[in-house]
């Protein structure tokens, strides 16, 4: 059990330092780690944990706690969350102090402009991975596409889209 917890801590600490744009951008890496490399859960279980984390109020990092919980119970949830939040929080603290010192630097503006498309790409990769894991039939892909368009083009609360998808799944259409 100790080795499992140390593995979770070390891996999520490394993920923490790669999380440009938050934990949500590392969903493909987390999926690879817990589903494909260690076989601690199936792709569908991972997608379900992700959906629960997104539907629940709070930060996106909640998915990390749920993964830890699934793998090693309460201790796993605590260790994974500390691993994901600790290193990046310390790094942010020290970088923020330097960032303020160079507020007018052209390098600062270049870094800010460069991180935005990187974050968008990481989020798009996460969305594609979750779509592949959750959609086993063409109707799931159709629902995913319709939800994406509605979320993008309207002001509909995403929880209504989740509720609609749940009702369609409950009815057996998805």
C-alpha positions in Angstrom: 0.0 0.0 0.0 2.9 2.4 0.8 4.4 1.8 -2.6 1.1 2.5 -4.3 0.7 5.8 -2.4 4.3 6.8 -3.2 3.6 6.0 -6.8 0.5 8.2 -6.8 2.3 11.0 -5.0 5.3 11.0 -7.3 3.2 10.8 -10.5 0.8 13.5 -9.5 3.6 15.7 -8.3 5.1 15.5 -11.8 1.7 16.1 -13.4 1.4 19.1 -11.2 4.5 20.7 -12.7 3.2 20.1 -16.3 -0.3 21.4 -15.7 -0.4 24.5 -17.8 -4.0 25.6 -17.6 -5.0 23.4 -14.7 -5.5 19.7 -14.0 -8.0 19.4 -16.8 -5.3 19.8 -19.4 -3.6 16.7 -18.2 -6.5 14.3 -18.5 -4.8 12.4 -21.4 -1.7 11.8 -19.3 -3.7 10.9 -16.2 -5.8 8.5 -18.4 -2.6 6.9 -19.8 -1.2 6.5 -16.3 -4.1 5.0 -14.4 -5.9 3.2 -17.3 -3.3 2.1 -19.8 -0.1 1.8 -17.8 -1.3 0.6 -14.4 -4.8 -0.8 -15.3 -6.2 0.6 -12.0 -9.5 1.3 -13.8 -11.2 1.0 -17.2 -11.5 3.9 -19.6 -15.3 4.0 -18.9 -14.6 4.2 -15.1 -12.2 7.1 -15.8 -14.7 8.9 -17.9 -17.3 8.5 -15.2 -15.0 9.9 -12.5 -14.2 12.8 -14.8 -18.0 13.4 -15.4 -18.7 13.4 -11.6 -15.8 15.8 -11.0 -17.1 18.2 -13.7 -20.7 18.0 -12.5 -19.7 18.7 -8.8 -19.1 22.2 -7.6 -15.6 23.1 -7.0 -12.3 23.2 -8.9 -11.3 20.9 -11.8 -8.6 19.3 -9.6 -11.4 17.3 -8.0 -10.9 14.6 -10.7 -7.5 13.9 -9.1 -9.0 13.3 -5.7 -11.6 10.9 -7.3 -8.8 9.0 -9.1 -6.8 8.7 -5.9 -10.0 7.5 -4.1 -10.7 4.8 -6.7 -7.1 3.6 -6.6 -6.3 3.6 -2.9 -9.3 4.9 -0.9 -9.1 8.0 1.4 -5.4 7.9 1.7 -5.1 7.7 -2.1 -7.4 10.7 -2.5 -5.3 12.8 0.0 -2.0 11.8 -1.5 -3.0 12.4 -5.1 -4.5 15.8 -4.2 -1.4 16.9 -2.3 0.8 15.6 -5.1 -1.2 17.6 -7.7 -1.6 20.8 -5.7 1.6 21.0 -3.7 4.4 21.4 -6.2 2.5 23.7 -8.5 1.4 25.9 -5.7 5.0 26.4 -4.5 6.2 27.0 -8.0 3.4 29.6 -8.6 4.3 31.4 -5.4 7.9 31.9 -6.4 7.2 32.6 -10.0 4.5 35.2 -9.1 7.1 37.1 -7.1 9.4 37.2 -10.1 6.5 37.9 -12.5 5.6 41.1 -10.8 9.2 42.3 -10.9 9.2 42.0 -14.7 5.7 43.4 -15.4 6.9 45.5 -18.4 9.2 43.0 -20.0 8.6 41.9 -23.6 9.6 38.4 -22.6 6.7 38.3 -20.1 4.2 39.3 -22.8 5.7 36.7 -25.2 5.3 33.9 -22.6 1.7 34.9 -21.9 0.8 34.9 -25.6 2.6 31.5 -26.0 0.8 29.8 -23.1 -2.7 30.6 -24.3 -2.6 28.4 -27.5 -0.8 25.7 -25.5 -3.6 25.6 -23.0 -6.3 25.5 -25.7 -4.5 22.5 -27.3 -4.2 20.6 -24.1 -7.9 21.2 -23.2 -8.9 20.1 -26.8 -6.8 16.9 -26.4 -8.5 16.2 -23.1 -11.9 16.7 -24.7 -11.1 14.2 -27.5 -9.8 11.6 -25.1 -12.9 11.8 -22.9 -15.2 11.7 -26.0 -13.4 8.5 -27.2 -13.7 6.9 -23.7 -17.3 7.7 -23.2 -18.8 7.3 -26.6 -19.2 3.7 -27.7 -21.9 4.3 -30.3 -22.6 6.9 -33.0 -25.5 8.3 -30.9 -23.0 9.3 -28.2 -20.8 11.1 -30.7 -23.9 12.9 -32.0 -24.9 14.0 -28.4 -21.3 15.1 -27.8 -21.2 17.2 -31.0 -24.7 18.7 -30.2 -23.6 19.6 -26.7 -20.4 21.2 -27.9 -22.3 23.4 -30.3 -24.9 24.3 -27.8 -22.3 25.2 -25.1 -20.3 27.2 -27.6 -23.1 29.1 -29.3 -25.6 29.6 -26.5 -25.7 30.7 -22.9 -27.2 27.4 -21.8 -25.9 26.3 -18.4 -23.7 23.2 -19.0 -25.5 21.4 -16.2 -28.7 21.4 -18.4 -26.7 19.7 -21.1 -25.4 17.1 -18.7 -29.0 16.6 -17.4 -30.2 16.2 -21.0 -27.5 13.6 -21.8 -28.3 11.7 -18.6 -32.0 11.6 -19.5 -31.2 10.3 -23.0 -28.9 7.7 -21.5 -31.5 6.7 -18.9 -34.0 6.4 -21.7 -31.6 4.0 -23.6 -31.1 6.3 -26.6 -27.4 6.8 -25.9 
